[in-house]
Amino acid sequence: MQRKSMPYLKIVLGSLAVATGIYYFWAPAQLAAGGISGLAIVIQYLIPRVPISFIVFGLDILMFLIGFIVLGASFGVKSVTSSISIALCMRLFERITPTVPVLSHDTLVILIFGSLFISFGQAVIFNQEASSGGTDIIAKIISKYTHLNIATSLLLADMAVVLLAMGTFGIEKGLYAALGVLMTTTMIDYFISGFSVEKHVMIIPSTEEGASKSRTYILENLGRGATVYEAKGAYSGECKEVLMTVVDRRQFVLLKQYVREIDPAAFLTVQNLHEVMGEGFRLKN
């Protein structure tokens, strides 16, 4: 039960971060950097009496209806949970702080901090194989009826919102909004990669005892699997055992310390892996 509910808890936490970035940073500074949030900021400027949480929720519902009609019933419960959570979090913020001043006179500072919150939240949501709906759906529709891929279609949809913001708030705010689209796209990729980084470790022990102890430590103490290769040195012609394993960052620190203690002359290389699927790691659905 707890395992099944954990992804939804993460989606809610990601939605909280997205809502924070929009409500406390971008919306007060009128930075409509693409997406449903950007469109909602423009609409609220034109209809200031309507709370932005209502606008976001209404636009999300509209997008899901359009997606259902055009693309079919391909949207999961997780994506709906994300959309509703963002709107509810923003509604909560409206209750706690009905008016929010611009936190800095430097628009770039506001843009950067808002992008950090939103990118982190979106990365958490995407990492749970969900989306916040919105322009993601428009991008899928564009991709369906053109030869453009999803990434290009999403950029077009976001830039359409930026052009609308430019016409509403002026060229300067529109340029900041365009920069925000590029920043959030880049940072989402960075955060997603950071969430799933594992370490690919190759160890060439200097002695048979070092090989045996390293292999036992990986299997019994770290609880990871390992692959053993026979390798021959090009210079020495000596045959040695090569150990290969994949561990997380915490386990890598422990493994490195252990190898240093029992076999200081061992040769060790490390590579970052941004996605690992299989037993002991993420299981492919």
C-alpha positions in Angstrom: 0.0 0.0 0.0 2.8 2.4 1.0 4.7 1.5 -2.2 1.7 2.3 -4.4 1.0 5.6 -2.7 4.6 6.9 -2.7 4.5 8.0 -6.4 1.4 10.1 -5.7 3.0 11.7 -2.7 6.0 12.6 -4.8 3.7 14.1 -7.5 2.0 16.2 -4.8 5.3 17.4 -3.5 6.4 18.2 -7.1 3.1 20.1 -7.7 3.7 22.1 -4.5 7.1 23.2 -5.9 5.6 24.2 -9.2 2.8 26.1 -7.5 5.3 27.9 -5.4 7.4 29.0 -8.4 4.3 30.3 -10.2 2.4 32.0 -7.3 5.3 33.6 -5.4 7.7 34.4 -8.2 6.4 34.4 -11.8 2.8 35.6 -11.3 3.6 38.8 -9.2 6.3 39.7 -11.7 4.1 39.0 -14.7 6.5 36.4 -16.2 4.4 34.2 -18.4 7.1 31.8 -19.5 5.1 29.3 -21.5 2.8 26.5 -20.4 -0.6 26.7 -18.8 0.9 28.7 -16.0 2.0 31.4 -18.4 -1.4 31.5 -20.1 -3.1 31.7 -16.7 -0.9 34.7 -15.7 -1.9 36.5 -18.9 -5.6 35.7 -18.3 -5.5 36.9 -14.7 -4.0 40.2 -15.8 -6.9 40.6 -18.2 -9.5 39.4 -15.6 -7.9 40.3 -12.2 -10.9 39.3 -10.1 -10.6 35.7 -11.0 -8.1 33.8 -8.7 -5.2 32.3 -10.7 -5.8 28.9 -9.1 -9.3 28.8 -10.7 -7.8 29.8 -14.1 -5.1 27.1 -13.9 -7.7 24.4 -12.9 -10.1 25.5 -15.7 -7.4 25.5 -18.3 -6.1 22.1 -17.2 -9.6 20.6 -17.4 -10.1 22.2 -20.9 -6.8 20.8 -22.1 -7.6 17.3 -20.8 -11.0 17.4 -22.5 -9.4 18.5 -25.8 -6.8 15.7 -25.4 -9.4 13.1 -24.7 -11.4 14.1 -27.8 -8.5 14.4 -30.2 -6.0 11.9 -28.8 -8.2 9.4 -27.0 -8.2 8.2 -23.4 -4.4 8.2 -23.0 -4.0 10.3 -19.9 -3.4 8.4 -16.7 -4.5 9.1 -13.1 -1.1 10.4 -12.2 -1.3 13.3 -14.7 -4.8 14.2 -13.5 -3.5 14.1 -9.9 -0.7 16.5 -10.8 -3.0 19.0 -12.5 -5.4 19.0 -9.6 -2.6 19.2 -7.0 -1.1 22.3 -8.6 -4.4 24.1 -8.6 -5.2 23.1 -5.0 -1.7 24.2 -3.8 -2.2 27.6 -5.5 -5.7 27.9 -3.9 -4.1 27.2 -0.5 -1.5 29.9 -1.2 -4.3 32.4 -2.1 -5.9 31.7 1.3 -2.7 32.1 3.2 -1.3 35.1 1.3 -4.0 36.8 -0.7 -1.6 39.4 -2.0 2.0 38.7 -2.9 4.4 41.6 -3.6 7.2 41.3 -6.1 10.0 39.8 -4.1 12.8 41.6 -6.0 13.2 44.5 -8.3 15.6 42.4 -10.3 13.4 40.6 -12.8 16.2 38.1 -13.7 16.5 37.1 -10.0 12.7 36.4 -9.9 12.9 34.5 -13.2 15.8 32.3 -12.0 14.3 31.4 -8.6 10.9 30.8 -10.1 12.5 28.5 -12.8 14.3 26.6 -10.1 11.1 25.8 -8.2 9.1 25.0 -11.3 11.8 22.9 -13.0 12.5 20.9 -9.8 8.7 20.2 -9.4 8.2 19.3 -13.0 11.2 17.0 -12.9 9.8 15.2 -9.8 6.4 14.8 -11.6 8.0 13.6 -14.9 10.2 11.2 -12.9 6.9 9.5 -11.7 5.9 9.0 -15.4 3.3 11.8 -15.1 2.8 15.2 -16.6 1.0 18.3 -15.5 -1.1 18.3 -18.7 -1.4 21.8 -20.2 0.8 22.5 -23.2 2.1 18.9 -23.1 -1.3 17.9 -24.6 -1.2 20.7 -27.2 2.3 19.5 -28.2 1.0 15.9 -28.7 -1.8 17.2 -30.9 0.7 19.3 -33.0 2.9 16.3 -33.3 0.0 14.0 -34.3 -1.0 16.2 -37.3 2.5 17.4 -38.4 5.9 15.8 -38.8 7.3 17.6 -35.8 8.6 15.7 -32.8 7.2 16.2 -29.2 10.1 18.5 -28.1 9.7 20.8 -31.1 5.9 20.8 -30.7 6.2 21.7 -27.0 8.6 24.5 -27.8 6.2 25.9 -30.3 3.3 25.7 -27.9 5.3 27.5 -25.2 6.5 30.2 -27.5 2.9 30.9 -28.6 2.2 31.7 -24.9 5.4 33.9 -24.8 4.2 35.9 -27.8 0.8 36.4 -26.1 2.7 37.6 -23.0 4.8 39.9 -25.1 1.6 41.5 -26.6 0.1 41.8 -23.1 3.0 42.8 -20.9 5.4 44.4 -23.4 8.5 43.3 -25.2 10.8 43.3 -22.2 8.6 40.9 -20.2 8.1 38.8 -23.3 11.9 38.4 -23.7 12.2 37.4 -20.0 9.4 34.9 -20.6 11.2 33.4 -23.6 14.4 33.1 -21.5 12.3 31.4 -18.8 11.1 28.7 -21.3 14.7 27.9 -22.2 15.9 27.9 -18.6 13.1 25.6 -17.3 13.6 23.2 -20.2 17.3 22.9 -19.5 16.9 22.7 -15.7 14.2 20.0 -15.9 16.7 17.8 -17.9 19.4 18.5 -15.3 17.1 17.6 -12.3 15.8 14.5 -14.0 19.4 13.3 -14.7 20.4 14.1 -11.1 17.5 12.1 -9.6 18.5 8.9 -11.4 22.3 9.0 -11.4 24.0 5.7 -10.6 27.6 4.7 -10.6 29.1 2.2 -13.0 32.3 0.9 -11.3 35.1 -1.2 -12.7 37.7 -2.6 -10.4 40.9 -4.3 -11.4 42.3 -5.7 -8.1 46.1 -6.0 -7.7 45.9 -9.4 -5.9 43.6 -12.4 -5.9 42.8 -11.7 -2.2 41.7 -8.2 -3.2 39.5 -9.6 -5.9 37.9 -12.1 -3.6 37.3 -9.5 -0.8 35.9 -6.9 -3.2 33.6 -9.4 -4.8 32.3 -10.6 -1.4 31.8 -7.0 -0.2 29.7 -6.0 -3.3 27.5 -9.1 -3.0 27.1 -9.4 0.8 27.6 -5.9 2.3 26.2 -3.8 -0.5 23.6 -6.3 -1.8 24.5 -5.6 -5.4 25.3 -7.9 -8.2 28.6 -7.9 -10.1 30.1 -9.2 -13.3 33.5 -10.8 -13.4 35.8 -10.6 -16.5 39.1 -12.2 -17.3 41.5 -9.5 -18.7 45.1 -9.7 -19.9 47.4 -6.7 -19.4 48.8 -5.4 -22.7 52.2 -4.6 -21.2 52.7 -7.2 -18.5 50.8 -10.0 -20.2 49.4 -10.9 -16.8 45.8 -12.2 -16.5 43.7 -10.5 -13.9 40.1 -10.6 -12.7 38.0 -7.5 -13.5 34.9 -6.7 -11.4 32.1 -4.6 -12.8 29.1 -3.4 -10.8 26.5 -0.7 -10.7 25.8 1.1 -7.3 24.1 4.2 -6.1 26.1 7.2 -4.8 26.0 6.2 -1.2 27.1 2.6 -2.0 29.9 3.9 -4.2 31.4 5.9 -1.3 31.4 2.8 0.8 32.9 0.6 -1.9 35.6 3.1 -2.8 36.7 3.3 0.9 36.7 -0.4 1.3 38.8 -1.0 -1.9 41.3 1.6 -0.7 41.6 -0.2 2.6 42.0 -3.8 1.4 43.8 -3.2 -1.9 45.4 0.3 -2.2 47.1 -0.7 -5.5 43.7 -1.6 -7.2 42.8 0.2 -10.4 39.3 1.7 -10.2 37.3 3.6 -12.8 33.8 5.2 -12.4 31.2 6.5 -14.8 27.8 8.2 -14.2 24.7 6.4 -15.5 21.6 8.5 -15.9 19.1 5.6 -16.1 19.4 2.0 -15.0 16.6 -0.6 -15.3 16.5 -4.1 -13.9 16.6 -6.0 -10.7 17.5 -3.8 -7.7 16.9 -0.6 -9.8 14.0 0.9 -11.6 11.8 -1.7 -13.1 10.4 -1.0 -16.6 6.6 -1.1 -16.7 
